[in-house]
Amino acid sequence: MPTMAESTTISNTANLSKFTNLDQGGRLMAEYIWIDASSNLRAKTKTIFKEPKGPEDLPEWNFDGSSTGQAPGHDSDVYLRPVAIFPDPIRKLPNILVLCETWNPDGTPNKYNARHECNRIMEANKDHKPWFGLEQEYTVFNKNGWPFGWPEGGFPGPQGPYYCAVGTGNVYCRDVVEAHYKACLYAGIKISGINAEVLPSQWEFQVGPCEGIEMGDHLWAARYLLHRVAEEFGVKISFHPKPIPGDWNGSGLHTNVSTKEMREEGGMKHIEAALEKLATRHKEHIAVYGSDNDLRLTGKHETGSIDTFTWGVANRGASVRIPRECAHKGYGYFEDRRPSSNGDPYQITGIMIETICGPA
């Protein structure tokens, strides 16, 4: 297994640092980021000659959609429309990260542009002021495709000592996690915390609370930075919902949700009404809650069954958990525990508001 010191030399960070503070002649580098047909992140850089005040000040760009599964080879141009800007913690200001939507040449959203529909839903329901907090779990693998801290081809001790742990032998790759945390703070991403998870080399970061479309924007930007930070350490990030088969916890994207009505006195009746609606659309939600989720939602390892919808107070084995504090106060939020770690936050938050704010 490579050590952290060995893996750091892969990206030649020390050599790169000689150039990072060179004067840019009044120009800035804009990293245009988008989501491809397989929910993977793609990016390329454009030189910008004037600092933008917002995404509307940045030019559209395009890419070869036939190379990303987003267009046929005979008509391959797909357009990038900037929608959100973040300070770039890798290159540092004035350089920026530019999150983009993908559009077809005929002016229609690309088939894989989930943000467009999510934004439409959020705008239609903005009076409800939907808030979200997403808990992104992931696993850190070495270059050989095995989790750090695991014997090569073997298994560590059983689950128990690793969750929110400290100390050598209990936690792995904390340097990667800390670097990502700082990068998100620099970028202005609404990251609200981190913790080690139940599986060795499994971690979680939380983003939120965010309102409406901002949730998807900030989580995708945080995912991009996690992959970029991982490059610097020569490690791989897995968002697979069951990274290791067997008697181990999977990885989820627990989705905390509230509307203005739920957060006010007497909000529990609105939470319960929302859960009744969610129960009627369980299959529709599961369909957009991430791939391979059946490997995770088994009814074991702190999950509910993929086939049924259940809810309960402080119940981590249910589809939806109501925090005990919220049940005690009579208002607050609920946690949908069904989404998988590789789910698209635009699809997840979009169908959530479509369901709970729609007609009964």
RAJORA-V735206 format. One record per pair of residues at least 24 apart in sequence whose ideal C-beta (glycine too) atoms are under 10 Angstrom apart, sorted by the first residue. I is the first residue (numbers start at 1). GAP is how many residues later the second one is. Records with the same first field share a line. If there is no record, write none. Layout:
I = GAP + GAP
//
This chain:
1 = 141 + 142 + 143 + 145 + 146 + 147 + 148 + 149 + 150 + 151
2 = 140 + 141 + 142 + 146 + 232 + 233
3 = 139 + 231
4 = 144 + 168 + 169 + 170 + 171 + 172 + 229 + 230 + 231
6 = 137 + 228
7 = 135 + 136 + 141 + 169 + 223 + 225 + 226 + 227 + 228
8 = 167 + 224 + 225 + 226
9 = 225
10 = 133 + 221 + 222 + 223 + 224 + 225
11 = 219 + 220 + 221 + 222 + 223
12 = 220
13 = 218 + 219 + 220 + 221
16 = 74 + 216
20 = 70 + 71 + 72 + 75
21 = 71
24 = 67 + 70 + 71
25 = 24
26 = 24 + 25 + 68
27 = 24 + 67 + 68
28 = 24 + 60 + 63 + 65 + 66 + 67 + 68
29 = 59 + 61 + 62 + 65 + 66 + 67 + 68
30 = 28 + 29 + 31 + 52 + 55 + 58 + 61 + 64 + 65 + 66 + 67 + 68
31 = 55 + 57 + 59 + 60 + 64 + 65 + 66 + 67 + 68 + 193 + 197
32 = 26 + 27 + 28 + 29 + 30 + 31 + 48 + 49 + 50 + 64 + 65 + 66 + 67 + 68
33 = 47 + 49 + 51 + 53 + 64 + 65 + 66 + 67 + 187 + 188 + 190 + 191 + 192
34 = 27 + 29 + 34 + 36 + 44 + 46 + 47 + 49 + 64 + 65 + 66 + 67 + 68 + 76 + 78 + 79 + 81 + 186 + 190
35 = 33 + 35 + 64 + 65 + 66 + 67 + 75 + 77 + 78 + 79 + 80 + 181 + 185 + 188 + 189 + 309 + 311
36 = 27 + 29 + 31 + 32 + 33 + 34 + 42 + 66 + 74 + 76
37 = 28 + 31 + 32 + 33 + 34 + 65 + 73 + 74 + 75
38 = 30 + 31 + 32 + 74 + 253 + 304
39 = 73 + 75 + 181 + 184 + 200 + 251 + 252 + 303 + 304 + 305 + 308
40 = 28 + 29 + 183 + 187 + 199 + 302
41 = 58 + 179 + 180 + 182 + 183 + 185 + 186 + 187
42 = 25 + 26 + 28 + 38 + 58 + 60 + 182
43 = 54 + 55 + 56 + 57 + 181 + 184 + 185
44 = 36
45 = 43 + 46 + 50 + 53
46 = 34 + 52
48 = 46 + 47 + 48 + 50
51 = 42 + 43 + 45
52 = 30 + 33 + 44 + 46
53 = 32
54 = 28 + 29 + 30 + 31
55 = 26 + 27 + 28 + 29 + 30 + 41 + 43 + 44 + 45 + 46
56 = 25 + 26 + 27
57 = 25 + 28
58 = 24 + 25 + 27 + 38 + 40 + 42
60 = 40 + 43
61 = 37 + 39
62 = 40 + 41 + 43
63 = 37 + 39
65 = 37 + 39 + 40 + 45 + 46 + 47
68 = 34 + 42 + 44
69 = 42 + 43
70 = 32 + 34 + 40 + 41 + 42 + 43
71 = 31 + 33 + 34 + 39 + 40 + 41
75 = 29 + 30 + 31
76 = 29
77 = 27 + 28
78 = 24 + 25 + 26 + 27 + 32 + 34 + 35
79 = 24 + 25 + 26 + 28 + 31
80 = 30
81 = 28 + 32 + 34 + 35
83 = 32 + 33 + 36 + 130 + 133 + 134
84 = 31 + 129 + 130 + 132 + 133 + 134 + 136 + 137
85 = 102 + 103 + 132 + 136
86 = 98 + 100 + 101 + 102 + 103 + 131 + 132 + 135 + 136 + 138 + 139
87 = 99 + 100 + 101 + 102
88 = 95 + 98 + 99 + 137 + 140
89 = 90 + 91 + 93 + 94 + 95 + 96 + 97 + 98 + 99 + 100 + 136 + 139 + 140
90 = 93 + 96 + 97 + 134 + 135 + 138 + 139 + 141 + 142
92 = 94
93 = 93
96 = 91
97 = 90 + 91 + 92 + 124 + 127 + 128 + 131
98 = 123
99 = 117 + 118 + 119 + 121 + 122 + 125
101 = 245
112 = 232
113 = 233
114 = 102 + 174 + 230 + 231 + 232 + 233 + 234 + 235 + 236
115 = 98 + 101 + 102 + 105 + 229 + 230 + 231 + 232 + 235
116 = 97 + 230 + 234
117 = 229 + 230 + 233 + 234 + 237
118 = 94 + 95 + 97 + 98 + 99 + 226 + 227 + 228 + 229 + 230 + 231 + 232 + 233 + 234 + 235 + 236
119 = 93 + 94 + 97 + 98 + 227 + 231
120 = 93 + 230 + 234
121 = 91 + 92 + 225 + 228 + 229 + 230 + 231 + 232 + 233 + 236 + 237
122 = 89 + 90 + 91 + 92 + 93 + 94 + 224 + 227 + 228 + 231 + 232 + 235
123 = 89 + 90
124 = 229 + 230 + 233 + 234
125 = 87 + 134 + 228 + 229 + 231 + 232 + 233
126 = 85 + 86 + 87 + 227
127 = 132 + 133 + 230
128 = 84 + 130 + 131 + 132 + 133 + 134 + 142 + 225 + 228 + 229
129 = 82 + 83 + 129 + 130 + 131 + 132 + 134
130 = 80 + 81 + 82 + 83 + 85 + 127 + 128 + 129 + 130 + 132 + 219 + 222 + 223 + 226 + 227
131 = 77 + 78 + 79 + 80 + 81 + 83 + 84 + 125 + 126 + 127 + 128 + 129 + 131 + 132 + 202
132 = 75 + 76 + 77 + 78 + 79 + 80 + 82 + 83 + 84 + 86 + 87 + 123 + 124 + 125 + 126 + 201 + 204 + 213 + 216 + 217 + 220 + 221
133 = 57 + 59 + 60 + 73 + 74 + 75 + 76 + 77 + 82 + 121 + 122 + 123 + 124 + 125 + 200 + 202
134 = 58 + 71 + 72 + 73 + 74 + 75 + 76 + 81 + 82 + 84 + 85 + 88 + 118 + 119 + 120 + 121 + 122 + 123 + 202 + 205 + 209 + 211 + 214 + 215
135 = 57 + 58 + 60 + 62 + 69 + 70 + 71 + 72 + 73 + 117 + 118 + 119 + 120 + 121 + 200 + 202 + 204 + 206
136 = 55 + 58 + 67 + 68 + 69 + 70 + 71 + 83 + 86 + 87 + 90 + 103 + 115 + 116 + 117 + 118 + 205 + 207 + 209
137 = 58 + 60 + 61 + 62 + 65 + 66 + 67 + 68 + 102 + 104 + 106 + 112 + 113 + 114 + 115 + 116 + 117 + 203 + 204
138 = 39 + 42 + 59 + 63 + 64 + 65 + 66 + 67 + 85 + 88 + 89 + 92 + 99 + 100 + 101 + 102 + 105 + 113 + 115 + 203 + 204
139 = 34 + 58 + 60 + 61 + 62 + 63 + 64 + 97 + 98 + 99 + 100 + 101 + 104 + 105 + 109 + 111 + 112 + 202
140 = 32 + 33 + 34 + 36 + 37 + 60 + 61 + 62 + 63 + 86 + 90 + 93 + 95 + 96 + 97 + 98 + 103
141 = 32 + 60 + 89 + 94 + 95 + 96 + 97 + 99 + 102
142 = 30 + 31 + 59 + 92 + 93 + 94
143 = 91 + 92 + 93
144 = 92
145 = 91 + 93
146 = 55 + 90 + 98
147 = 25 + 26 + 52 + 53 + 54 + 55 + 89 + 91 + 96 + 97 + 101
148 = 24 + 25 + 28 + 52 + 53 + 87
149 = 24 + 51 + 52
150 = 49 + 50 + 51 + 94
155 = 45 + 89 + 91 + 92 + 93
156 = 43 + 44 + 45 + 92
157 = 43
158 = 89 + 90
159 = 38 + 39 + 40 + 41 + 43 + 88 + 89 + 90 + 142
160 = 38
161 = 37 + 39
162 = 34 + 35 + 36 + 37 + 38 + 39 + 40 + 87
163 = 32 + 33 + 34 + 35 + 36 + 39 + 41 + 86
164 = 31 + 32 + 33 + 34 + 40
165 = 30 + 31 + 32 + 33 + 35
166 = 30
169 = 31
170 = 26 + 30
171 = 24 + 25 + 29 + 30 + 32
172 = 24 + 28 + 29 + 30 + 31
173 = 28 + 29 + 30 + 57 + 60 + 62
174 = 29
175 = 54 + 57 + 58 + 60
176 = 25 + 27 + 50 + 53 + 54 + 56 + 57 + 58 + 59 + 61
177 = 26 + 27 + 28 + 49 + 52
178 = 51
179 = 46 + 47 + 49 + 50 + 51 + 53 + 54
180 = 25 + 42 + 43 + 45 + 46 + 47 + 48 + 49 + 50 + 53 + 57
181 = 24 + 41 + 44 + 45 + 48
182 = 43 + 47
183 = 39 + 41 + 42 + 43 + 45 + 46 + 49
184 = 34 + 37 + 38 + 41 + 42 + 45
186 = 39
187 = 31 + 34 + 35 + 37 + 38
188 = 30 + 33
189 = 28 + 29 + 30 + 31 + 32 + 33 + 35 + 36
190 = 24 + 25 + 27 + 28 + 29 + 31 + 32
191 = 27 + 28 + 30 + 31 + 34
197 = 52 + 54 + 55
198 = 50 + 51 + 52 + 53 + 103 + 104
199 = 44 + 45 + 49 + 50 + 51 + 52 + 102
200 = 44 + 48
201 = 34 + 37 + 42 + 43
202 = 36 + 41 + 42 + 46 + 47 + 48 + 49 + 139
203 = 34 + 48
204 = 47 + 48 + 49 + 50 + 137
206 = 48 + 50
207 = 138
208 = 47 + 48
209 = 47 + 49 + 124
210 = 135 + 139
212 = 137 + 141
213 = 132 + 133 + 136 + 137
214 = 135
215 = 40 + 42 + 130 + 131 + 133 + 134 + 135 + 137
216 = 128 + 129 + 130 + 131 + 132 + 133 + 134
217 = 128 + 129
218 = 127
219 = 34 + 124 + 125 + 126 + 127 + 129 + 130
220 = 124 + 125 + 126
222 = 123
223 = 119 + 122
238 = 103 + 104
239 = 51 + 52 + 101 + 102 + 103 + 104
240 = 50 + 51 + 52 + 55 + 56 + 100 + 101 + 102
241 = 48 + 49 + 50 + 51 + 52 + 53 + 54 + 55 + 56 + 62 + 98 + 99 + 100 + 101 + 102
242 = 50 + 51 + 52 + 53 + 54 + 55 + 56 + 59 + 98 + 99
243 = 52 + 53 + 98
245 = 50
247 = 53 + 54
248 = 53
249 = 47 + 51 + 52 + 53 + 54
250 = 42 + 43 + 45 + 46 + 47 + 48 + 50 + 51 + 52 + 53 + 90 + 91
251 = 39 + 45 + 89 + 90 + 91
252 = 37 + 38 + 41 + 44 + 45 + 50 + 51 + 84 + 85 + 86 + 87 + 88 + 89 + 90 + 91
253 = 36 + 37 + 83 + 84 + 85 + 86 + 87 + 88 + 89 + 90 + 91 + 92 + 95
254 = 62 + 67 + 81 + 82 + 83 + 84 + 85 + 87
255 = 34 + 65 + 79 + 80 + 81 + 82 + 83 + 84 + 88 + 90 + 93 + 94 + 97
256 = 65 + 67 + 76 + 77 + 78 + 79 + 80 + 81
257 = 63 + 76 + 77 + 78 + 79 + 91 + 92 + 95 + 96 + 99
258 = 68 + 73 + 74 + 75 + 76 + 98
259 = 74 + 94 + 97 + 98
261 = 70 + 96
262 = 64 + 69 + 70 + 71 + 72 + 94
263 = 63 + 68 + 69 + 70
264 = 67 + 68
265 = 64 + 65 + 66
266 = 64 + 65
267 = 59 + 62 + 63 + 64 + 65 + 66
268 = 54 + 58 + 59 + 61 + 62 + 63 + 64 + 66
269 = 61 + 62
270 = 61 + 86
271 = 40 + 49 + 51 + 55 + 56 + 59 + 60 + 61 + 62 + 63 + 85
272 = 39 + 50 + 62
273 = 83 + 87
274 = 37 + 46 + 60 + 78 + 81 + 82 + 83
275 = 34 + 35 + 36 + 44 + 45 + 47 + 59 + 61 + 81
276 = 35 + 80 + 84
277 = 77 + 78 + 79 + 80 + 81 + 82 + 83
278 = 31 + 33 + 41 + 42 + 56 + 58 + 60 + 73 + 74 + 77 + 78
279 = 29 + 30 + 31 + 32 + 40 + 41 + 76
280 = 29 + 75 + 80
281 = 28 + 70 + 71 + 73 + 74 + 75 + 77
282 = 24 + 25 + 26 + 27 + 28 + 37 + 56
283 = 24 + 26
284 = 67 + 70 + 71
285 = 24 + 34 + 51 + 53 + 54 + 62 + 63 + 66 + 67 + 69 + 70
286 = 33 + 52 + 53 + 54
287 = 60 + 64
288 = 51 + 55 + 56 + 58 + 59 + 60 + 62 + 63 + 64
289 = 47 + 49 + 50 + 51 + 53 + 54 + 55 + 58 + 59 + 62
290 = 48 + 49 + 50 + 51 + 52 + 53 + 54 + 57 + 58
291 = 49 + 51 + 52
292 = 48 + 49 + 50
293 = 45 + 46 + 47 + 48 + 49 + 50
294 = 46
295 = 45
296 = 42 + 43 + 44 + 45
297 = 40 + 41 + 42 + 43
302 = 35
303 = 34 + 35 + 37
304 = 33 + 34
306 = 32
309 = 29
311 = 24 + 25 + 26
//
